[in-house]
Amino acid sequence: MALSDEERAELEQLRAQKSALEEAQREQQERAELEQLRKQQKHALEDAEFYAERQRKKEERRKAWENPDYGVEDLEPMPLKQKIVIGVIAVIAVLVIGYVIYHNIVG
C-alpha cells in the first residue's frame, strides 16, 4: 500500500520535526558538556594555582629555615680601621660643636 501525497508530505514534515528536535537536543547536550568541561578546567586551574602557591610557601619556609636572617648578634666584628675612622669623625664632630658653642658664648 503506497502512501498518498498528503501522507508522504506529512511523513516528511514529521521527519523534519524529529530531526530538528534531535538536533536541538544534541546541541543542548553539547552545550551542557562544554559548560561541564569549562567548570572542570576552571577547578583544575584553581587547584593547580593553590598547590603551586602552597609549594612556593613551603620552599620559602625551607629556605628561611636553612638560611635564617642575620640579627645584630650575628654580625661580624667591626674591623679596626673602621673603628679608627669612626672615632676620628666623632672627635672632629665634638671639637666643631665645642668650637661653635665656645665662640657663641665668648663672642
Summary of the structure (lengths in Angstrom):
residues: 107
radius of gyration: 43.6
end to end distance: 138.7
largest distance: 139.5
contacts: 185
relative contact order: 0.03
helix: 86%
strand: 0%
